[in-house]
């Protein structure tokens, strides 16, 4: 599970509820009482990986926290800061790997004559390497042999004005040997784009850096 989620709550909704509750200076029990719900239900909304509150429950909770249902849902501004904005934090290698996760969506960055190009791709992590599945006719495959490429992942929450980003760099190569092809195919990477996408690119990471902006409760 993504470490960003485990540190802040189950989802963006959970983190927003938690942030507004801390901003209001309420314990979970106090907020639940004001909202007319059980503390266990509020705990579920804050920590579940798939919370599904009813509109009336979200409205009652927003009223109890002195905000709006749209703000809790991410469609409005978050709580106004009471102190200066937090400075970006530098992430260590272990934190970067945690945010990178085992799979997901990122951006492969390589050079073309017009300059750097970033292409969204589905990926998976194999040992300490990144594996991307694509079409053999794409520019990704054509530039897989470049001496240096980068790969970027991030998560932004506009409602809370916080987020993180990780940038990994290294050497990429096309996977062509039968043994390595068998290994990367077992990762089960399923590209969002259709078509014949049976070409695999593997990036051996040599450097990884990251930054995070997080609102302190």
C-alpha positions, 0 to 999 in steps of 0.5 A: 500500500502506498505510504502516503495513504497509510500516513494520512488516512485511507483516501484523499477524502479521509485526509481532508476529514482528518485535516478539517477535524484537527483544524477544528480542534475536535477529537474523533468522538467529539466530531462524531457526536456533533455530526450525529454518527458513531465514532466507529463510522467516522473512523471508517471514513478517515481510514478506509481505502474505499469510504462511501458516505451518504450525501446526508452523512457528509453534509452533517459531518461538514457542518460539525467541522465548520466547512462544506461537503464540497470542501471535504469531497475536494471540490472546494478550498481546504481549511485556511492555514493558521501558520506559514505554509510548510517548506518542501521536505526532501525524501530519502531513498526508502521514502521514494521507493515507498511512494513509487510503490509496486505499480501505477502510472508515471511519466517516462522522460526522454530526449527528442530533437525538440527537447525533453518529452514526458509520456504517461505510462503504466509501470511496475517495479521489478527489484529496484528497476522500473518496467514499462509495457508499450508498443514497438512502434512508439517513440518510447521504444525508439528512445529506449537505448538512450544513455539516460532517461528519467521516470516521474510519479506524483500525487497532488491534493489541491484541496489540502495544498499538499502532495509529493513527487519522486524522480528516478533516473537511470539506463533504459533498455528493451527487454529482448532475451527470453528469460527476461521477457518471461520475468517482466510478463509475469508482472501483469502490466496492463496498459490503459491504451489498446493495441499491440503493446508487447514491447517492454522497457526496463529502467535500471535506476541509478539515482532517485530523489523526491520532495513532499509538501505536507500540512502538519496537523 
